[in-house]
Amino acid sequence: MSDLSYRRLHDLDAAAQWFLRPAGQAILDSEQGLIAEALRNTHAGLPWLWIGPSNGVPSEGASDAASERRHATSNASADNETNDPRARDDRAIDHQASDDQASDSTTGRVVDAFAANNGIGRGLRLCISPEGWRGPILCRLPLPIATESLGAVVLQHVASLRNAGSGALLAECARALVPGGRLHLLALNPISPYRLRWQGRGLRGADAPHLRQLLRDVGLAPEDYAQGVGPQWATELSELPQAGAGLRAAYVQRADKRTIPMTLIRQRKPLSLVDQVPVALRVPAEPADARRRRSAS
């Protein structure tokens, strides 16, 4: 995502906001059990990485605080007689920074509560924002994560965002996974009737075979079949997954990072030599009586 423009990031953030609507929230709620299981069963208890559109819970406290600040600022501006545009720009930047801090704080509390309730250990949660991937850190690609340091990665609907650079992100996740680590890729199902609810929102469905090929391209070994999750049409929670994507609103495709171990080649015992001459080249000794007959003739 390092090559995405500022405007493109705003478009991705607007598309990700659909998941805060009731239709999108029903999908996120249906996926919580799968995500908790994925992060709880990390390889060797290593840290995890979870990237998605949002934390799935509207930041009501942050919104209320931001509204109060904007209301107080508007009153102060009305009393203030200055019309300096630089002052207005500075106030706008300060308000945006305050809103971002409140949102990050709320997201952190939600993720901490989710981790504590599900026993998923420690990890990093990042969400799409107009500036990049936001969470405890703000970054773009390449991810500031050490190579082969993660036991599990969850990409929640990153592939559902148009032009999100998901191929480059997959490569980064494959780099950060340890051998034996697992990637869980959640995507919208393009053949589900539920697609009518996200059409025109900057989202897209992703074919499971296409995603499996992308996973192979970055060196991962995907499972042969995806697992359907979420509702088919009704905007309601559906916790029980099914074999195959079917008509579910979303599905999860899993892939493992495998490495070919080095196999020691057993050294063959060399052939024994007699008088430093290979056995195959030795000339058999001539019998004594044959030498006498040849000498007499």
Sequence and secondary structure as in RCSB ss.txt:
>XXXX:A:sequence
MSDLSYRRLHDLDAAAQWFLRPAGQAILDSEQGLIAEALRNTHAGLPWLWIGPSNGVPSEGASDAASERRHATSN
ASADNETNDPRARDDRAIDHQASDDQASDSTTGRVVDAFAANNGIGRGLRLCISPEGWRGPILCRLPLPIATESL
GAVVLQHVASLRNAGSGALLAECARALVPGGRLHLLALNPISPYRLRWQGRGLRGADAPHLRQLLRDVGLAPEDY
AQGVGPQWATELSELPQAGAGLRAAYVQRADKRTIPMTLIRQRKPLSLVDQVPVALRVPAEPADARRRRSAS
>XXXX:A:secstr
 TT  HHHHHHHHHHHGGGGSHHHHHHHHHHHHHHHHHHHT GGG  EEEEES  SS  HHHHHHHHHHHHHHHH
HHHH     HHHHHHHHHHHHHHHHHHHHHHHHHHHHHHHHHHT  SEEEEEEETTEEESSSEE SS S  TT E
EEEEEESSTTBTT  HHHHHHHHHHHEEEEEEEEEEEE TTSGGGGGTTTTTB    HHHHHHHHHHTT EE SS
 EEES SSSSS     EEB TT SEEEEEEE                 BTTB GGG      HHHHHHHHH 
